[in-house]
Structure formats: structure tokens, C-alpha cells
Amino acid sequence: MKGGIGQLMKQAQQMQADMQKAQEEIASLEVSGESGGGMVKVVANGRQQVLTIVIEKDVVDPNDVEMLQDLVLAAVNDALGKSQEMVASEMGKLTGGMNIPGLF
């Protein structure tokens, strides 16, 4: 019986190491979101951090700041949504599709 528990502990430690490695790899992946037909582009990583925002000059209108704010917000939400989907997909590969709360 002791051997079974020892083997189980070894497997749990290996799975934990694999999860840590996967989380690090996922964090370095990048996705992009956009709005306004590509006039505003946002890049985010696997940690749901916004890395870059690019705004085309043509969309900047000092008389319509609200439209630009809406476009930026939409592009950020698009990028973060894609980042969350990517993280879920990558972690699903590792966990065999099991949804384990708090993994990432």
C-alpha cells in the first residue's frame, strides 16, 4: 500500500511541474483583437495583460472622442476575450478537458 501512495505522490508532483511549465508557456503567448475594421488593434498575452495598442490616424477625430474610446474598449475586450479562450484551450489540452478551478 505504501508503494501506491508513493507512486501517487510522484505522479502528483510531476503533474504540478507540468502545469507550472504550461502556465509559463501560455503566459508568453500573444493574441490580438481589433475593432473598427482594424483601425484599432490590441495585443494581449496569456496573463490577460495588454501589451500594445495601435490606433490608425484616420480614426482619431477630436470632435468625436467617444467613438475612439468605444473602439479602444471594444478592441481591448476582443483581445482579452481571445486570451481567455486561448488559455482555456491550452489548459484543456493539459488536463484532458477537465475544468479545474484556479489552475490559471
N, C-alpha and C positions, 0 to 999 in steps of 0.2 A: 504494500500500500504506500509506503514511503516513496518508492520509486515513481509511482504515479503522480504524487503531489509534486515531487521534484521536477518531473518532466513537464507538468502543467505550469509550474512557475517559470521554467526555462522558456516555454512557448509564449507565456505572457510577457516576459521581458523582451523576447525577440519581436513580438507584435508591437510593443511600446516603442522599440527602436525604429521599426519600420514606419510607424505612424509619425514619429518625430522627423524622420528623413522626408517623408511625403509632405508634411506640413511645410518644411523649409523649401522644398521644390515648388510647391503650389504658391507659396508667398512670392516667389520670384517670377511667376508667370504674369503676363500682362494681357489685358483685353482693352478694346476701345469701344466707345459709344459716341453717338453723334446725334445732332438734331439740325433742323433747318436744311435738310438735303445735303448735309456735310459741311454746312457753314460754321458749325461749332463742333469741335471734336475733343473728346476727353479720353485719356488713357489712365487706367487703374490697374492695381496689382491684385494678387490673391489675398492680400490682407485688407482689401476694400479701401485702399489708400489711393487718392487721386494723385497721379504723377505729373500729368501735363494737361493743359487746356490750350487749345488753339482756336482762335476766333478770326475768321476771314474779315478783311476790312469792309467788304460790301455790306455786312450785316450790322455794322456799327452806325447807328443813327442817333445823334444827340437828342433829337426830338422824340425818340421812341425807346427810351432806356428800358422800359418794362418788357418790350419784346426781347431785347438782348438778355435780360435777366431770366426770362422764361426759357429761352433757347439754352442758356448755360445750365439752368436747373434740369431741363429735360435731358441734355447730354450727360450730365453727371449721373443722374438716376439711371440712364441707359447703361453706362459703363459699370456702375456699381451692381446693377441687376445682373449683367453678364458675368461679372466677377463672382457673384454669389452662386450663379448657376455652374460656373466652371469649377469652383471649389467643391460643390456638392457632387458634381460628376466625377472629379478626380478622387475624392474621398470614397465615393461609392465603389469605385474600382478596387480600392484597397480593402474595404470592409465587406465586399461581396454584396453590396446593395443594402446592408443593414444600416438603419438610421440610428446612430449612436449619439445622443445629445452631448454637446460640449466638446466634441472632438476638435473643432476648429473654430 
